[in-house]
Amino acid sequence: MNGKTILSGIVVLVINLNILGCANVTSAFLTSDTFISAAAIEDDDYPVRKEIRQTFQLSPNGTVDVSGIEGAVEVETTNGSTVEIVFVREAPTQKDFDCETISVEQSADKLVISRLTKKEKQCRIIQAREHLKLTVPRSANLTFENIEGDFSVGATEGFLRLKNIEGAVRIEQAQAAELGSIESNVSLNVAEINAPGIKINNIEGSVEVGVKKDLNADLKINSANFQIDIPNNQTNVSGRKSYQLQLGTGGENISISNIEGVVKIRGI
């Protein structure tokens, strides 16, 4: 580590991937462990590789913001307070690899992971691929933007926001969420719903939502192609472009609109 710096009470780590085999980390009161492996994998196209592992503590209902990952993101949720980061970046050449860095800003109640790209001509067009695996508290509020791959997350109790996802999205269970600008299919289950409800719009693939039989919510769909397969709620929706249904005694909205594929609502 290069030193210690306090920035507005936030622990700031800048993990510089420019030097193979080591990382420059600026931190304040860092208590987590960092491990970086520079071992090359058996891949003739992407031989330059690094792996980063870090662990932090996050307060209940803390926030996790992630943006700019050039590959798939996998999020596991637990009942604990630990956040674990496992990040892998690969590139065909050292020049491609050196063009970008990862910035991690961490405090007791917030974690921010973002991308920093060198403003150099040689870095305008590069080849690289990444994979991020996170373990986060189930109660955390999560935001993921500009992800260039598939996204999956376990059951969440906080607010989940996804925007500009270039792959498929799979959500084991969400209670409050906003999903937008997703370029593939979306699937999620809803067993319980909290304010501000669930909003899904601007999806280029299909959407499948599983709802628990005793869920209390208001379902609103604006789409040209949708199917409703909920026990005791089968309805003929042929030819309709919008649909509203009270589930149970009603409650927060599940709003679905601007979907290019099929919308399917099923019971779970």
Secondary structure, DSSP 8 states (H G I E B T S, - for coil): --EE--BTTBEEEEE-TTSTT----EESS--S--EEE----S-SS--EEEEEEEEEE--TT-EEEEE--SEEEEEEEESSSEEEEEEEEEESSHHHHHTEEEEEEE-SSEEEEEEEE--SGGGSS---EEEEEEEEETT-EEEEEEE-S-EEEEE-SSEEEEEEE-S-EEEEE-SEEEEEEESS-EEEEESS--TT-EEEEEESS-EEEEE-TT--EEEEEE-SSEEEE-TT-----TT-SEEEEEETT--SEEEEEEESS-EEEEE-
